[in-house]
Amino acid sequence: MPPKFKRATRQRLKPLHEEVRWLAKCLGRVLIEQEGRPFFNLVESIRKTAIQLRRHYNSSLEAELLKKIRGLDLEKMTKVIRTFNVYFQLVNLAEDKHRIRRKRAYESENRPQPGSIEEIVQKIKQAKVSARTLKKLLSEFSIELVLTAHPTEAQRRSILEKLFVVDRLLFEREYRVLTPREREQIEKQISDEITLLWQTDELRRRKQTVYDEVDNGLFYLDEVLFDVLPETLLRFHALLEKAYGKKIPFVPFTRFGSWVGGDRDGNPFVNFEVTLETIRRQKDVVLRKYIKVLEDLLVDLSQSVHLVGAARPLFDSIEEDEKILPLFSESVKIKSQHEPYRKKISYMQRKLINSLRLNALDVQRQTAPDETIEGHYPNAQAFREDLTLLIDSLKEYKGEFLVSRLESILAKIELFGFHFVKLDIRDNTAQIEEAVSEIITTAGFSNQPFSGLDEEEKVGLLSRLIKEAPNPELEVLSFSPATAEILATFQAIREIRENIDPKAIDSYILSMTRGRSDVLSVLWLASETRNKKLMIVPLFETIEDLKQCAQVMESLYQNPAYKNHLETLGRHQEIMLGYSDSNKDGGFLTSNWCLYLAQQELTRTAKQYGIKQELFHGRGGTIGRGGGPTNQAIMAQPRGTIEGRIKITEQGEVVSSKYSNPLIAERNLELVISAVLAATLLDDKPSPKREAWEEAMHMLSEAAYQRYRAFVYETNGFMDYYKQSTPIDEVSRLNIGSRPARRRDNEKIEDLRAIPWVFSWMQSRQTVPGWFGFGAAFNQYVALNPKTGLSLLREMYQEWPFFRAVVDFMQMSTQKADMHIARHYADLVEDEELRTRFFQWVVTEFNDTIKAILAITRQKEILDNNYALQHSIRLRNPYVDPISYAQLILLKELRQMKGRHSEDLERAVLLSINGVAHGLRNTG
C-alpha cells in the first residue's frame, strides 16, 4: 500500500484509537476502584513489558515477564487474565463501532459504500439488467444464514446484554448532541457497565447445556435480527423500485436458520425432546415480539371512524373476533368503540397472547382442562390475513402514510412466521445406518444383515422399502433406545411441521455422506414416519468424498425412488460441503481446491438432470475452518455455481461479532446480499487463461496435500506432539460447549471434531490449519517452472478471485500466528527430539509460506495490502501475549496434577482460552 494511502488510513483510524484509549482508561479506573492501585500497577507493568517485547524481541525481557506472571498466585493470575478479557471485549465493541463510523461517513457523503446495497443496485442498473429479468430472478433467490452452536463462544447472556448496553451508550456519546451534564451521565453509565462486567462471572458455574446455546442464539434473533433483517430487505426493495421507477414485488429472499437444538451429530444431549423444546422456545420469543409490535401500533392507530371511516371487511372481522373472544370482548366493550383499527389490533394482540399461552402448555405436551383459552391464531397465515385487512382498509381510507409501518410487520411475518427461524436437523451416517440395520432385521425385511450388503444391494433394498412405506407393523415393534430415539426424532419433525409450520423444519442433514445408500436410508426413515417433502441434505466432508460427491449425486438423480422424492420438492436439491473436516483431512490449500472442483462438478451434474441446486457452505469461524470475509468468499466461488441460491453457516464468535449490533448486522447482511447478487448477475465471463490457472492449482494442491499428510498422518509421533504442544486435551475435558470434542471416544485424528482441532492450534499460536503446506507447494511449483511459475501465480492472484481469496485468507491466518509464543507451547512436549523435529517442521513451513505469499503479492510485509487489518492485529498482539503466557503456566500446572481435579485452575484455563479467542477474534 502506497504511503499516502497508509497516511489516509491512519487518519481514518484516529477516532478508533481515541475511543480505545478512553475505554482503556475507564477500565483502569474500574480496576483501581475494585482491586486497588497495586493490582492496576501490576497489570500496567505486564502490559508495557508485552508491548516492549513486540517492538524489540529480547529473550531476557521475555524471561522476566514470564517470571512475573509465574510468581502470581492463582487468584491474582485469574484476575490478570480477566482484565485482558474485558479489555478485548471493549476493544471489539470499539472496532465494530468504527465500522459503523465508516458506514455513516459514506452515507453522509451520499456515496455508496463498497459492498452496500446502494452500490449493488447501481451496478445492476448500469449492467442493464431489465426489471422483468430482475423480478424473475429475485423470485427464485434464496440466501440463508444458519446460526450454529459453537464452543468458542461461551459468553453468558448476562455478559452479552451488558456489552449491548455499552455499545448503545458509546453510540449515543458520539452521535447525540449532548450537554456537558448529559455527556458526563453517559460516561458514568459506561463506567458503571464496565464495573458490572468486572463483577459478572464470564463463565457459567456449570457445564453449558443445549438450552443455554438455544437461548444464546435467540438473544441475537430477539435483540437485533428481528428488526434488522426485514428493514434491510425492505430498504433494498425500495432502492430497486426507485432505480427502476417501477413496482417490484417484495421478496423475502434472505433468511436465518439454526442448528442449535437440532444438531445431534455426535452430541448425545440433543434428542427429540430438546428439538421440540427448541421450537417451542423459538415460537415463544417470536410471539412475544409480535405482541410488542402490536402494542406500539395500538398507540398510534387512533383514527376515528367518524373522521376517516374504515372498510367493511375490517368491521366484519371485528364481529368475528367478538364471537371467538367473548370474555375479552366483554372486557373491552366500551373501549375504542369508534376506533376500529385500535379495536382490531387489540383483538389481534389477544389472539397472539392466547397462542402464547397454548404454546406454554404444549411444553409438557398435555392439556389443561381447568383452564379455558379463547380464540387464538392457529398459524402465522391467520395473523397475516388480519394484518392485510388493516393494510387494505388504510389504503382505502386515507391511511396510506401508515401502510409502510404495517408492511414492515408483514415482512416480519413472511420472514419469521410463528417458528422464528428454520431449524435444521443433522445426524451422522453411522448412527443412521445402525438404526436402519436394526429396523430391517427386527422387521424381517431382509434375510441378510443390512450392514453386510454391498452398495448395490443396499440401494435395491432401500428403494423397495421406500416404495412400500409406510409399514404399519413397525409401529408395534420394539427397538433399542438409540434406534427408538432416531424414529422419535422423525416423528417430532412431522409433529412440528403439521402443528406449527412446514417451514419450521424442512431439512435433514447427513454428515459424512459417502454413498447413495446413506441418503436413501434417511429417505426411507422419513417415508416410514410420513414425513413428506423433507429435504435430505448430503454433507460431503473429506477430500475423497468431495472428489466423489458428483458421482454420488448423479446416481441419486437416476434412482427412481429418489427421483420421485425430488419431484415432490419441485426438483430442488440442497447439498452441503464441509470446509472444516476437509481441511483437517487434507490441509488448507487442498481443501479449498477440492471444494472448488466439487462445486463445479455438482453444478454441472444438477444442470444435466434439470435439478435446481442450492449449495450449503459449512464455513467455520477461523480461516482453517472455512472462515474469512463472507463477501470475499462468495465472490471467489466458481462461476455459475451460486445462481442466487446459497446457504452458509455462521458460527460461534462470528455470530457475536456480526450480529450483536444492529448497524453491524445490517452491514454484514448488505455484504452477503450484494456479493450473491454480483456473483449471479454481474459475474464476468471466464478468463481464457483459466485452464492454465487450474493446471497450476492442481499441481499446488497435490504438493500441499503430500506435505500436509506427511506432517499430520504419516509421521510417527505426531499425535504426541500435537496433544502436548496444544491445549487439545484441556479443551476436550473442559466442555466449553454442550457437544463432546470427539465423535467417538478414541485418540484418532479422524474422530476429533474440526472445531477443537483448529481451536487448539490457534490457542498455541501455531495456526497450522490456516496455511500449512502452501510454502512447500510454492517452492516445488516454482522449481518445476523456473521461468514462468512465479509470474503465473502473480497473474492468478491479480485476476482470479478464487486464488486471491485463498492467498489473502492465508495472509490473515499467518498474521495471527506467532512462532515466539508457539515455541513455548512446543516446549510443553516432553520428548526433546520429538519437540525439535516437529516444531522445526512448523517453523520451516511457516517461513516458506510467508516468503511465498510475499513473492506472489509483491508486498514487503504480510497484509501490507490491508493496512487496517494489519494494524489491528499488531495492536492486539501485545495484549494477547500475556494471556498466552498465563495459559502456558496454567497448562503446565494442570498437567502436573495428573488427572486430579481443581475447579479454580480449570476455570482459569478456560478464561485464558476465552481471552485468546477475544483477542484474535476467531479461534475455532
N, C-alpha and C positions, 0 to 999 in steps of 0.2 A: 504494500500500500504506500503510495507516494507520501512524503512528509506533510504536504498541505492537507491531505485527507485525514492523516493522523491528528493533525492540529485541530481540524474541524470536529473530528470525533471526540477528542479530548474536551473541547469546548461544550459539545452536546452532553458529555458525561458529567460536567461540573455540578449540575443540580443533584445528580445521584450521589456523588461523593459528599456533597454538603449534607444531604439527608442521612447518609450512612454515619457520618461523623456525629451528627446531632443525636441519632438513635443510640450510638455507642456511648455518648455522654450520659444519656438518660439511663442506660443500663448500668453505667459506672456509678451513678448516684444511688440507684436501687441497691447495688451490691454493698456500698458503704452503709446505707441505712439498715440493710437486712443482715449483713455478715460482718460489718466492721471494716475500718480502713486497712488493717493489716492484711485481710484477705484480698481486698481490692489491690493493694500493692503487690501481693503475690501474683495475681492474675496479670497485672501490668508488666511485671518482670518477665513472666513466661511469654507474654505476647511480644514484647520488644525483642527478646532474645530470638524468638522464632522468626521475626521479620529480619533481624540482622543476619541470621543463618541463611535466609533465602537470598539476601543481597550478595553475600560473600560466604560461601560454604567454608566452614572451619571445623575440623573434626574435634578439636579441643572444646570449642564453644558448644558443639552438639553434645559432647560428653557431659559438659557442665549442666546443660538443660535437662538431659536425661536423669542426671543425679538429683537435680532439684525436684523433678516430678516423682522420681522413685522414693524420695525421702518423705513424701506426703503420706499421712495415714489415709485409710480407705475413704473415710467420710469427707476429708478435705479434697482428695483427688476426685471424688464423685462430684463435688461442688464445682471444681475447676472445669470438668467435662460439661456440666450443666451450663456453666457460664458461656462457653463457646457454642453450645447448642442453641441457647436463647439468642446469642448474637447472630447466628446464621439464620434463625427464624426471622429476625428483624431485617437482616440484610436481604433475604429473599423477598420480603414484602417491599423493601425499597427498590429492588431491581424490577420487580413486577410493576411497581408504580411508575418507574421510569419508562417502561413500555407504554403505559397509559399517557405519560407526558409526551412521548414521541407521537402517539396516535392523535392526541389533541393538537399538537403542533401542525400536523398535516391538515387537520380539519380547519384550524384557524387560518391557515394559508390558502384554504379552498383548493387543495390539490390532492389527488388520490394517493394514498399510501400504497407502496408496493405490496401486493397480496391482498388488498382490500376488495370488498365487493364493488366499490365505486370504480376501481381500476378494471376489474374483470368485465363489468358491464360496458365500460368504454371500449375495451378491446373486442368484445363480442360484436358491438355495433360497428366498429371500424373494420372488422373482418367480414362485414356484410352478411352476417347470419340473419336470415329473414325471421320475422315474428312468427310466421307459420311454422318454420322449422324449429324455432326455439320452443314454442308451445308443445310440439310433439315430443321433443327431446326431454323437456322438463317433466312431462307426464310419465316418463319411464325412468327418471333419475332416482337413485337410491343411495344415500350416504348414511352409514350407521356407525356410530362411535360407541364402543362397548366397554363399560367400566368393569374392571375385574378386581377381585380381592388380591392383595399383593403384600407379601411380608416385609417389604422395605418401607411401607407406610404404616407405622404403628401408632401414630398420634391419636390421642384420645379426642373425642368430640369436644371436650371441655377446652382443650388447647386450641383446636381449630376455631372455636367460637371466639376465643379471646383474640386470636390473630385477626379474625374477621373484623372485630371492633377496632383494633389498632389500625388496620388497613383503612377503614372508613374514616377514622379520625385524621389520619395523615392526608387523606384526600381533602377533607374539609379545611385542614390547616393551610393547604396550598391554594385551593381554588375558591374558597369562600372569602368574601370581603369582610374582614374581621376588625373589630375594635381591639385595642391592646388588652382590655379585660377579657374579651371573648377568646383571643389567642392564648392568653395565659390559662384560661379554663380548659381549653382543648389540650394544651400541652400537659397540664396536670392530669387530665383524664388518660392521656397516653402513658404517662409515667405510672399512674395507678394500675393500668392494664399490664404494664411490664412487671410491676410488683406482683400482681396476681399470677402472671406467667411463672415468675420465680417461685411462688408459693404453691403452685399446682404441680402435682406429680405428672410427668410426661407419660409415664408408663402405668398400665393397669397392674394392680396387685394380684392379678390372677392371669391365667392363660387366656389369650384372646379367643373368643368364640365366633362362630359363623354369624351369629346375630349381631355381634359387635361390628363385624365387617359390613353386614347389611345396613345397619344404622349409619355407619361411616359413609357409605356410598350415598345413602339417602340425604345426608347433610348437603352435598353438592347439588343434588337434584332439587331439594327443597329450597335452599337459600339462594341459589344462583340460576340454575338451568331452567327452572320452570318459567321464569320470565325472559331470560336472555335468548334462549333458542327461538321461541316464536317471534320475538321482537326483531331478531337478526333476519329471519326468513321474510317477515313482513316488509322490512326495510329493503331487502334485496328485490322483492316483488315490486315495491313502489318505484325503485330506481329503474327497473326494467320497463314499467309502464311509462315512466317519464321519458326514457330514452327512445322508446318506440312510438310513443303517442297513441298507444292502443291498449285496450283492456286485455290483460293476460291473466288467466285463471291462477289463483293461489294454489301452489302445490307444496305440501309439507315434506319435501324430499330429503331432509336431513333429520335424523332421529338419534336418540340414545338408546342403548341396550345395556344389559348387565349379565354378568356371570355369577354375581355374588348370591349364594343360596341355591345355585343351580349346577355349579361345577363340582361334580363328585369324582372327577378323575384323580384317584389317589388320595382323596380326602374322606375318611370314614365318618366325619362329623356332618357331612351333607347327606341327608336322606330325604325320603318323600315328605315327611312331616316338616322338615326345615324348608323345603321348597314351597309347600302350602303356606307356611307361616310367612315366608318372604313375600309372596304375592299379596298376602293379607296386609302386611305392613306397608307395602308399596301403595295398595289401594287406600289404606287408611290415610297416608300422608297426602295423596293427591286429592282425595275427597275434602280434606281439611283446607287444602289450597283453594279449591273451588268455592267452598263455603266463605272463606275470607274474601275472595274476589267479589262474590255477590254482596257481601256486607258493605264493601266500598261502593258498589253500584247502587245499592239501596239508598244510600245517602244522596246520590246525585240525580237519579231519575225521578224527579219530583213533579213532572208535568201533570197539570190538571186536565181532566177530560173536558172541562168547561172551556178551556182556553185553546187547546190544540187537538183534542179528540184522540181516538185510537181505533185500530182496526177491529172488525167484528170477530175474526178468528181468535184474537187475543182475549176478548171477553168470553168467548165460548170455552177457551182453555181454562180461564179462571173458574168458571162454573164447574168444569170437570174436576179441577183441583179441590174445590169445596166439597165435592161428593166423596173423594177418596181420602180427604183430610178433615173429617167432620169435627174432631176435637180441636184441632189447631184453627180451623176456620171459625169456630165459635169464639175462640180467644182473641182473634184479630178482626172480629166482625165490624167494629166501628172505626178501625184504623184504616187510613188510606182509602176511604170509600170512593173518593173522586180522583184517585191517583192510580190508574190501572197498572202502570209499569211497576210501581212500588209493590202493589198487591201481588202481581205475578212473580216478582223477584222474591218476595217473602215466602210464597208457596214453593218456588224452586229451591230456595235455601232449606226449607223444612224437609223437602224430599231428599235432599243431599244429606241432611243430618240423620234422617231415618235410614238411609243407605249406609251411613257410617255406623250406626247402632247395630244394624244387621250384620255388618262386616265384623264387628267386635264379637257378636255372638257366635259367628262362624268359626272363630279361632278354636273353640272346643268342639266344633262340628256337632253342636247339639241345639235343641230347641229350647225356648223359654216360655212354657205355656202360661206362666203367671204374668207375662208382660206382653201387652198389645202394642205393636208397632204399626202405625198407619201407613199411608202410601209412601212409596219410595221409588227411586229410579232403578229399573231392572238392569239397565246398561247405559253406557255413555251416549248411545244414539238417542235415547229418550230425552236426555238432558240437552243434547244438541238441538233436537226439534223444538224444545221450549225456547231456547235462546234464539233460534231462527225466527220464531213468531215475534219476539221483541224487535229483532232487526227489521223484519218486513213492515211492522207497524210504524216504526220510527221513520223508515224511508217514505212511507205514505203520508205521515202526519208531522211534517216539519221537524223531524229529528235527525236529519242526515248528518248533522255535525257531530252526533254522538255515535254514529254507526261504527266508526273505526275502533272505538273502545270495545264494543261488543264483538267486533270481528277479531280483535286480539284474543278475547276469551274463546271464540270459536276455533281459532288457530291452536290454542292450548288443548282443547278437546280433541281436535284432529291428531295432535301430536302425542298426547298422553292418555287419552281415554280414561278408563277407570282403573287401569293397571299401572299407570305412570310410565314404566319402561318395559320393553320386552325382555323376558328372562330366557337366556339360552340354557339348555341342559347339555352337560358334557360328561362323557364317561369313556373308559378305556376299552379297547378291543378285547383285552384279556378277560375282563370281568363279563363282558357281553358273551364271549364265546363259552365261558364256563356256565353261564346261565342257560344259554341255548342248548348246550350239550346235555345239561341235566333235564331240561324240559322234554327234549326229544327222547331221551332214554326213558324217563318216567312215564311219558305218554305212549311209548311204544311206536313212535313214528318211523323208527329205523331199526334194522336188525344189527347194525354196527354202531359203535360209539362215534358220535359226530366228529370229535377231535381227531379220530383215526382216519377219516375220509380225506381223499386228496381234494384239491381246489374244485375240480370239475364236478366231483360227486357232491360236494357241499353245495355248490351253486344249483345243481339239479334238484337236490332235496329241498332246499330253501325256496326255490321257485315254485315247486309243487305245493309246499305248505302255505306260501303267501296266497296262492290261488284258492286254497281250501279254507283259509282263515275267514272268520273266527271259528275255532273249535270249542263248542260249549263244554266238552269234557274236561278242558283244562281248569275250569273254574272250581271243580270239586277235588282236584289233585293237591297234594301237599308237597312243598318244596323246601329246600334248605333256606335258612334266614337270608343268605346273600342273594339267592335267586328270587325269593319272595319280595325282597326289597326292590329289585330291579322291576319286577312286574308291578309293584305298588307305585313306583315312580311313573311308569307309563299310565297307570290308572289315574294318578294325581294330575298328570298332564291333561288327560281328557276332561277331568272334572273342572280344571281351571279354564280350559278353552270353552267348555259348554256353559259354565256358570258366570264367568267374568268377561272374557273376551278371547276370541280365537287368536288375536294378535299378542295376547299376554305371553304365550309360549308357542312358537311355531317352528323351532329348530332343535334338532338333536345332533350334537357334535360328537364325532367318534375319533378320539385320539389314537394315534399310532395305526391309522388305517394302512393296510398293506395289499388287500385284495378285494375282489368283488364280494366274496362271502362275508367279509366284515360288514359291509354296507347292507347286504341283503338280510343279515341276521337282525339288524335293527329294524329294517322294514317289516320283517316277519313279526317281531315283538309288537311293533306299532299296529300291525294288521290284527293280531290276536286281541289286542286291548281296545280295538275300534277307534284308533287314533288316525282319522283321515286327514289328508293334507298336511302331514307333519314333514317338514323338510329334513332330510337326513344329510348331514354335512360331513363328508370325509375330511379328516385332518391329516395331511401328509407332512411328516416332520423330519425324518432322517434324510441324509444325502441320497441313499439308494432309493428311498420311497419317492423323493422328488423326481428322480430320474425316471421312475416307472409310473408316476401318477396319471399321465395322459393315457397310457395303455389301459390302466385300471378303469378310468372313466369311459373310454371308448367301449370296453367290454360291457360296462353297465348300460350305456346308451343302446347297446344291441340286445340286451337281455329283455325278453317280453314282459316279465313281471315288473321290472324297473321302468320300462318304457310306459307301461300303464300308469304307474305311480307318478311319473313326470307329467303325464297328460293331465292328471288332477291338479297339478301345481302350475299349469299353464306353460309347461316345458321350461320351467325355471330351475336352475341348479346352483346352489351355493357350495363353494369349495374353499376349505381353509388351508392356509400354508403356514407352517411353523418356522418362525425365524430362530427361536431360542434353541430348540433341540438340534436343528440342522447346523447351527453354529457350534454347539457342543460336540457334534458328531464330526464335522469336517473343517471347522475353523471359519473365520470371518469372511475371507475372500471367496472361498469355495461355496459357502452357504449362500452368499448374495448372488453368485453367478448361477448356481443351480436353481434358486428361486426365480431368477430372471428367465431362464430357459423353460422352467416348468410352466410359468405363466404364458409364455409364447405357445407352447405345445397344447396346454389345456384350452386356450382360446381358439386355436386352430381346430382342435377336435370338436369343441362346442359348436363352432360355426358350421362344421361339416355335417353335424347331426341336427342343426336347427335349434340348438339349446340356448336359452337366454342365461348366460353365466354371470355370477357375481363372485368375485374373489374376496375372501376374508383373510386379512393380513394379521397374523398373530404377533404383533410387534410388542416388545417389552419396553422398559424404561431406559435402559442403557444401550449404548451402541452395540455391545456384544449380544444383545437380545433383540436386535432389530430397531432400536431406538434412534433418536436423532430428530431433527426438524421434520414434522409430518408433511408439510407442503413440499419440501425438497424431495422427500421420499416418494410422494405421489407422482411428481413430475419426472422422477427417474424410472418409473415403471415402463415396461416395454410398450411401444406404440400399439394402440388398438386393443389393449387388454382391460382398460377401465370402462370406456363407453358409458360413462355416467353412473356406474354401479360399483360401489366399493364399501367394504366393511373393515374396520380397524379396531384393535383393542387399545384401550387407554388404561395404563396400569400404575398402581402404587403412587410414588411421589410425583409421577407425571400428572395424575389426576389433581393432586393438590396444587401443583404449580400452574396448571392450565385453567382450573375451574373454581378456585377459591374466591376470585374477584370477578364481578360482573363484566367489567370492561376488558379484562384479560381474557375472560371466557369468550366474549364477543370477538375479540381479535383472533383467537385461535379458531373459532368457527369460520370466520371470514377466510383465514388462510387455507383451511381444508376445502371449503366450498369453491374458492377461486382456483385452487390447484386442480380439483376434479373437473371443473368447467373448462379450464385451459387445456388439460390433458385430453378432454373429449372433443372440444370444439376448435381449438387453436393449434393442436399438435402439428408440427411441420412434417413434411414428407420425409421418409427415412433417407439418411445420407447414403450416397453411393459408396462411401468408404466403410459402411457398416460391416461388410464381410471381413475386411482386414482387421477391423477392431475386434470382432467376435473371435477371430482366429487367435489374436493376441490374448484375449481374455481366457480362451481355452487353455493356452499354454501357462499363463499366470496362475489360473485356478488349479491346474494339475500340480504344478510345482509347490504352491502354497499348501495344498492338501497333503502332499507327501511329507512336507516339513512338519505340519501340524500333527498329523497322525503319528509320525515318528516320535514327537515330543510327548504327546498325551497317552497314546495307546500302545506304542511298540517298544518303549524303553523301560527296562526293569528299574523299579524304584520310584517311578513317577508318583504313584498314589501316596507313598510315604512323604515325598517332598511336598506334594500338594496339601495333604492333610496337616502337615506340621508348619508349613510356611504361610498358611491362610487360616482364618478362624472358621473353617467349614464345620468342624465338629461342634464348636461352640454355637454357631448359627443354627445347626440342626437341633442341638439339645435345648436351646433357649426358647424354641417355639414362639417366634415372633408373630406368626400368623396362625390361623386355625389348621392349616394344612401341613402334614409332615413333609420334611425336606426330601424324603426318598419315596419312590413308588413302591419299593419293596425293601425289606429290612436286610440289606446286604451292603458290601463295600464296592460294588461295581459302579463304574462311572455312568454306564448306560441307564442305571436306575436312579441316579441322583437327578433331582429336578434342576432344570436350567436356571431357575431363579437363584437358589443358594450357590450354584456353580459360579455364576457371574458375580453374585453378591460377594462371595469370599475373595475372588480375585481382585475386585475393586477395593475392598477393605484393606487388602495388603498392598495396595497401590501398584500392583504389577499389571493390572488391567489386560491380562493376556487375551481374553476372548474378543477384544475390540480391535486387534491388529496383528496378532501372531501369525507368521508365515509369509507376510507380504514382502518383507525385506529380502528373504531368501528367494522368493519368486521373482522379484525385480532383478536381483543380481544374476540369476540364471537366464532370464529372458534377454537382458542386455548383453550378456556374454555370448549367447547364441546369435544375437542380431546386433553386432557391434556398430554397424554403420547407420542402421535405421531404427533400432529398438527404442532408444530414448526419445527421439523426435516423434515417433508414432504414439508413444504413451502421452507425450505432451499434447499432441493433437487430440487424442481421445479425451484428455482432461478438459480441454478447451471447448470441444464440440459435442461431446456425448454426455447428456445429463446423467445417465446411469453411472458411468465411470467417475464423473466429477463428484457425485454424491458419495460413492464408495470411498474415494480418496479423502474427501472432506470429513466424512464421518470418522475415518481413521485418525485424521488430524485431531479431532476433538478428544478421541479416546486416548491417544498418546500424550496429549497435553495434560490429562488428568492422572497419568502415571507419574511415578517418581522413584527412580532407581536408588536414590539415597535412603528414602524411607523403606522401600522394598527390601533393601539389603538387610535391614534389621528384622524384617519378617522372615527372610531366608535364614537368619541366624537362629531362629527357633527350631530349625531342623537339627536333630541331634547328631546324625552321621555327617562328619565333616566332608568326606569325599562326595557323598550324595548332594549335600548342600552346595558345594562348589561347582559340581558338574551341571546341575540343573539351573542354578541361578546364573551361571555364566552363559548358559544357553539363552536364558531370558534376556540378559543384558545385550548379548551379541545381536540377537534378533531385533531387539528394540532399537539399538543404534542403527542397524541396517535399514529398518523401516523408516526411521526419521530421515536418513540420508536419501532414501528412495522418494519419500514424499516431497522433500525439498527440491530434489532434482526434477521431478515431474511438474511441480507447481511453480518452479523458479522463484522460490522465496528464500530469504535469508534465515528466517526462523519460522517454526510451526505457527500457523494461524496468523501470519502477517496479513493475509487477505481477509481476515475477520478480526480487526483490531479490538472491537468492543468485547468479543468473547475472550480473546487472548488476554486482554487487560483484566477482565472479571476473574478469570481463573488464576492469574498471577496475584491478584489482590487477595483471593480467598486462600491460596495455598498456605501462607504463614499461619492462618487461623485453624486450618485443618490439621497441620502438623502436630501441635500439642495433643490433640485428641488421639492421633495415631500413636504418638509416643506413650500416652497413658494406656491405650489399648494394648500395646506390646507388653507393658509391665503387668497389666492385669491378666493377660493371657498366660504369661509365664507362671504367675501365682496360681491361677486357676488350674493349670495343667499339673502343677506340683502337688495339688490336693488329691490327685489320683482317684477321681470319681467322687470324693467327699463333697457334700452339698454346702454351699454358702449362698444364701439368698442375696445378701448385700453385695457380694462380689459378682455374682451373675448379673445382678441389676446394673452394676457399674459397667460391666462389659456391654450389656445391651444399650446403655446410654451412649457409650462410645461408638457403637455401631450406628445408632441413630445420628450421632453427631457427624460422622464421616458422610453419611447419606445426605444430611442437610448441607454440609459443606460442599460436596461435589455436585449436588442437585440431581444426580442419578447414580444409583448404586446397583440395583438389581434389575 
